[in-house]
Amino acid sequence: MMELLPELTMIPSLSPPFFNLLPASALAANYQTSPKSNGRSSHGSTDVLEKDEKLCDYYRRMPVLYDKSHPHYKFQSKKEKAWRELSRLCEMDVEQCKKRMTYFRCRFTVERRIMKNGVNCSEWPLLEKLKFLNKHIKIRRPRAPNGEPDDT
């Protein structure tokens, strides 16, 4: 069975491809802490939000991983080296870093789409940290069930 990301374990029978079907408020609830938790998340003794913010900060400093105009973007060896460095800095393994950043990028896209539709009340704490991705992630037009672009 595929390993679920920590923030998805609160929602049974939910696998990563379907997390974007949740309302933003349900996803933001994963980062809410209780007053007695001293800033720690409900996922354990480490502060998950702090670790995720650190991951996003270091990711931003490695444009080879997200900037298609970067001279080394197409070189897989350079990207793998950057992922290894990112995992070392964040004290996570490479696959964990990749999964977390994939989730964050997808979540960022969902949040951006929601905001584009006029709802400016996102409670997701990483939204501000990832705004640098705005110029690197293009919003695609939705597709109709027949596969054609939906012009509605």
C-alpha positions in Angstrom: 0.0 0.0 0.0 1.2 3.5 -0.8 2.5 5.5 2.2 0.3 8.5 2.9 1.8 11.8 3.7 1.4 12.8 7.4 -1.1 15.5 6.7 -3.3 13.0 4.9 -3.5 10.4 7.6 -6.2 12.4 9.4 -8.6 11.6 6.5 -9.2 7.9 6.1 -9.3 6.4 2.6 -7.6 9.4 1.0 -4.6 8.9 -1.2 -2.4 11.7 -2.6 -4.0 12.0 -6.0 -7.3 12.9 -4.4 -6.2 15.4 -1.8 -7.0 18.4 -4.0 -10.7 17.5 -3.9 -10.8 18.7 -0.3 -11.9 22.2 0.6 -9.0 24.4 1.6 -10.3 24.7 5.2 -10.1 21.0 5.6 -6.5 20.9 4.5 -5.5 23.9 6.6 -6.9 22.1 9.7 -3.9 19.8 9.5 -1.6 22.6 10.7 -3.8 23.9 13.5 -2.3 23.5 16.9 -3.9 23.4 20.3 -3.1 26.1 22.9 -1.5 23.4 25.2 0.8 22.1 22.4 3.4 25.0 22.8 3.3 25.5 19.0 3.7 21.8 18.2 1.5 20.1 15.7 -0.8 17.3 16.5 1.4 15.0 14.4 4.0 14.3 17.1 6.6 15.9 19.1 8.3 17.8 16.3 6.9 21.0 14.8 5.8 19.8 11.4 4.9 23.4 10.2 8.4 24.6 11.2 10.0 21.7 9.3 7.8 22.3 6.3 8.7 26.0 6.3 12.3 25.2 6.4 11.9 22.8 3.5 10.2 25.5 1.4 12.9 28.1 2.3 15.7 25.7 1.1 13.7 24.7 -1.9 13.4 28.3 -3.0 17.2 28.6 -2.9 17.5 25.8 -5.4 15.9 27.1 -8.6 17.4 24.1 -10.6 14.5 22.2 -9.1 11.6 24.4 -10.3 12.8 27.1 -12.7 12.6 25.9 -16.3 14.8 28.8 -17.4 17.6 27.7 -15.1 20.6 26.6 -17.2 20.8 23.2 -15.4 17.1 22.5 -15.2 17.2 19.8 -17.8 20.2 18.0 -16.3 18.9 15.2 -14.1 22.2 14.8 -12.4 22.2 18.4 -11.2 18.7 18.1 -10.0 19.5 14.9 -8.1 22.5 16.6 -6.5 20.2 19.5 -5.4 17.6 17.0 -4.0 20.4 15.3 -2.0 21.6 18.7 -0.6 18.0 19.7 0.2 17.4 16.4 2.1 20.7 16.9 4.0 19.7 20.5 5.0 16.2 19.4 6.1 17.3 16.2 7.7 14.9 14.1 5.7 15.5 11.5 3.1 15.4 12.4 -0.6 12.1 10.7 -1.3 10.4 12.4 1.6 11.6 15.8 0.3 10.3 15.0 -3.1 6.9 13.8 -1.8 6.5 16.8 0.4 7.4 19.3 -2.3 5.1 17.6 -4.8 2.3 17.8 -2.3 3.1 21.5 -1.6 3.3 22.4 -5.2 -0.1 20.7 -5.9 -1.6 22.3 -2.8 -0.2 25.7 -3.9 -1.9 25.3 -7.3 -5.2 24.4 -5.7 -5.0 27.4 -3.3 -4.1 29.7 -6.2 -7.0 28.5 -8.3 -9.4 29.1 -5.3 -8.0 32.6 -4.9 -8.4 33.3 -8.6 -12.1 32.4 -8.3 -12.5 35.3 -5.8 -12.1 33.5 -2.5 -9.2 35.2 -0.7 -9.4 33.5 2.7 -6.8 30.8 2.5 -5.7 29.5 5.9 -2.9 27.4 4.5 0.3 28.6 6.3 2.7 27.7 3.5 0.9 29.8 0.9 3.1 32.9 1.5 6.3 30.8 1.6 5.5 29.4 -1.9 4.4 32.5 -3.7 7.8 32.5 -5.5 6.3 29.6 -7.5 3.7 31.9 -9.1 5.9 32.7 -12.1 7.0 29.0 -12.5 3.7 27.1 -12.3 1.2 27.9 -15.1 -2.5 27.5 -14.6 -3.9 25.2 -17.2 -7.3 25.6 -18.6 -9.7 22.9 -17.3 -10.6 20.1 -19.7 -14.0 18.9 -20.6 -14.8 15.2 -20.2 -14.1 14.6 -23.9 -10.5 15.9 -23.5 -11.1 19.2 -25.3 -10.3 22.5 -23.5 -13.3 23.7 -21.6 -14.0 27.3 -22.6 -16.8 27.9 -20.1 
